Amino acid sequence: MIPARNITLLDTLPKVAGGYTERAPLANLVWFRTGGPAEVLFRPRDEADLQTFLKNLGADVPLTVIGVGSNLLVRDRGVRGVVIKLGKPFGNIEIEDNLITAGAGTTDLAVAHSALAASLTGLEFMRGIPGTVGGALRTNAGAYGTEISDIFQSATAFDRDGEVHTLSASEMGFSYRSSKIPADWIFTSATFRGTPGDQKTIKAKMDQIQMTREATQPMRVRTGGSTFKNPEGIKAWRLIDQAGCRGLEVGGARVSEKHCNFLINTGPACSADLEALGEEVRRRVKQSAGVTLEWEIERIGER
Ligand SMILES: Cc1cc2nc3c(=O)[nH]c(=O)nc-3n(C[C@H](O)[C@H](O)[C@H](O)COP(=O)(O)OP(=O)(O)OC[C@H]3O[C@@H](n4cnc5c(N)ncnc54)[C@H](O)[C@@H]3O)c2cc1C
């Protein structure tokens, strides 16, 4: 007789064309390289596959979508429910007139390079943001005075029931590092507006962005970028510096010496170290400046 086995979440999920992985490690899918597994990871084969999945998914199954995890801290006990990773099937870029349409799995870097190739200006800032279009829409990503809302034309998203929505800028409700689209909606693509420009000037601006980053931010390290949002009128890094947190360590986690709004996994850190370090920074800044820092990095999963 075949021994009885407990029913797992995987057994209850809709039949799809893409791949499911049970207890899938997430650490290698996020920039910090820490954190526990996804109960189930789903990589849809295409939009139709994603829609079939959503239309047939039980309403009580927790759903999380990730890009390349450059703004995520995955807690050590992992993420319950299904984690969706869009990836390559959502990586197309098309340019028509001055409009650039990119799949939500496309990297911001690829979008910036396509705009350069088409001599379109306005998207240079995306060169320096190490995420995907999906993550950029969710966080209204920005740098050096420009953000997604400045070049946004429209986006498409599936809601939790698999219905397609075409979203205007006002529906996106962009504000500093956020949009107001429900957390369980999944962006599938976006259209951005470029302005015809001089290719050499666009290239020079992109090179300048890269040089500034190299000079001011820790590079090629395990980090999640800026940890805290800048409070109105103040730079978070300055408050952190003034609170004496530059170089502060908890376990294998360290406040970057080069840019103290960046936390770094020096190698052996777990997510609990990074989160504890972030909370200690918040405590010290509150004590020294009376300001409560708000996390920009999103923490997901179970402690
Ligand atoms: C070295 C470094 C430098 C950085 N510099 C900047 C910077 O200058 N400016 C800036 O704004 N950010 C910066 N970041 C943060 C990060 O790159 C951005 O927030 C980026 O937009 C996140 O994209 P992602 O694909 O990695 O998303 P993830 O980190 O994977 O996810 C972030 C959020 O987006 C959601 N999401 C992802 N894809 C989708 C989708 N398809 N549909 C719906 N929701 C989705 C996730 O659920 C989550 O809520 C930096 C990070 C690092 C590591």
The ligand as a MOL file (V3000), in Angstrom:
LIG
                    3D

  0  0  0     0  0            999 V3000
M  V30 BEGIN CTAB
M  V30 COUNTS 53 58 0 0 0
M  V30 BEGIN ATOM
M  V30 1 C 22.5010 48.9340 -5.0630 0
M  V30 2 C 21.0800 49.3820 -5.1140 0
M  V30 3 C 20.7690 50.6670 -5.5330 0
M  V30 4 C 19.4510 51.0970 -5.5890 0
M  V30 5 N 19.1730 52.3640 -6.0240 0
M  V30 6 C 17.8930 52.7810 -6.1160 0
M  V30 7 C 17.5720 54.0990 -6.5880 0
M  V30 8 O 18.4380 54.8910 -6.9320 0
M  V30 9 N 16.2760 54.4470 -6.6540 0
M  V30 10 C 15.2610 53.6130 -6.2950 0
M  V30 11 O 14.0910 53.9800 -6.4010 0
M  V30 12 N 15.5200 52.3660 -5.8350 0
M  V30 13 C 16.8080 51.9350 -5.7430 0
M  V30 14 N 17.0680 50.6770 -5.2700 0
M  V30 15 C 15.9580 49.8200 -4.8190 0
M  V30 16 C 15.3800 48.9090 -5.9150 0
M  V30 17 O 16.2960 48.6750 -6.9540 0
M  V30 18 C 14.0830 49.4650 -6.4820 0
M  V30 19 O 13.1130 49.6100 -5.4730 0
M  V30 20 C 13.5200 48.5780 -7.5980 0
M  V30 21 O 12.4700 49.2710 -8.2480 0
M  V30 22 C 12.9910 47.2430 -7.0900 0
M  V30 23 O 12.7450 46.4220 -8.2220 0
M  V30 24 P 12.7970 44.8360 -8.1090 0
M  V30 25 O 12.4430 44.2810 -9.4260 0
M  V30 26 O 14.0980 44.4110 -7.5310 0
M  V30 27 O 11.6190 44.5890 -7.0840 0
M  V30 28 P 11.6380 43.6600 -5.7880 0
M  V30 29 O 12.6570 44.1650 -4.8350 0
M  V30 30 O 11.6970 42.2530 -6.1790 0
M  V30 31 O 10.1950 44.0000 -5.2060 0
M  V30 32 C 9.9320 45.3000 -4.7230 0
M  V30 33 C 8.4150 45.4900 -4.6560 0
M  V30 34 O 7.8780 45.4880 -5.9670 0
M  V30 35 C 6.8520 44.5230 -6.0660 0
M  V30 36 N 6.8720 43.9730 -7.4280 0
M  V30 37 C 7.9300 43.4970 -8.1340 0
M  V30 38 N 7.5290 43.0940 -9.3520 0
M  V30 39 C 6.1850 43.3190 -9.4000 0
M  V30 40 C 5.1730 43.0990 -10.3940 0
M  V30 41 N 5.4650 42.5720 -11.5830 0
M  V30 42 N 3.9050 43.4490 -10.0940 0
M  V30 43 C 3.5860 43.9870 -8.8810 0
M  V30 44 N 4.4830 44.2100 -7.9180 0
M  V30 45 C 5.7800 43.8790 -8.1750 0
M  V30 46 C 7.1880 43.4790 -5.0120 0
M  V30 47 O 6.0440 42.7400 -4.6240 0
M  V30 48 C 7.6800 44.3810 -3.9010 0
M  V30 49 O 6.5680 44.9560 -3.2490 0
M  V30 50 C 18.4050 50.2240 -5.2050 0
M  V30 51 C 18.7130 48.9150 -4.7800 0
M  V30 52 C 20.0280 48.5010 -4.7420 0
M  V30 53 C 20.3190 47.0900 -4.3100 0
M  V30 END ATOM
M  V30 BEGIN BOND
M  V30 1 1 1 2
M  V30 2 1 2 3
M  V30 3 2 2 52
M  V30 4 2 3 4
M  V30 5 1 4 5
M  V30 6 1 4 50
M  V30 7 2 5 6
M  V30 8 1 6 7
M  V30 9 1 6 13
M  V30 10 2 7 8
M  V30 11 1 7 9
M  V30 12 1 9 10
M  V30 13 2 10 11
M  V30 14 1 10 12
M  V30 15 2 12 13
M  V30 16 1 13 14
M  V30 17 1 14 15
M  V30 18 1 14 50
M  V30 19 1 15 16
M  V30 20 1 16 17
M  V30 21 1 16 18
M  V30 22 1 18 19
M  V30 23 1 18 20
M  V30 24 1 20 21
M  V30 25 1 20 22
M  V30 26 1 22 23
M  V30 27 1 23 24
M  V30 28 2 24 25
M  V30 29 1 24 26
M  V30 30 1 24 27
M  V30 31 1 27 28
M  V30 32 2 28 29
M  V30 33 1 28 30
M  V30 34 1 28 31
M  V30 35 1 31 32
M  V30 36 1 32 33
M  V30 37 1 33 34
M  V30 38 1 33 48
M  V30 39 1 34 35
M  V30 40 1 35 36
M  V30 41 1 35 46
M  V30 42 1 36 37
M  V30 43 1 36 45
M  V30 44 2 37 38
M  V30 45 1 38 39
M  V30 46 1 39 40
M  V30 47 2 39 45
M  V30 48 1 40 41
M  V30 49 2 40 42
M  V30 50 1 42 43
M  V30 51 2 43 44
M  V30 52 1 44 45
M  V30 53 1 46 47
M  V30 54 1 46 48
M  V30 55 1 48 49
M  V30 56 2 50 51
M  V30 57 1 51 52
M  V30 58 1 52 53
M  V30 END BOND
M  V30 END CTAB
M  END
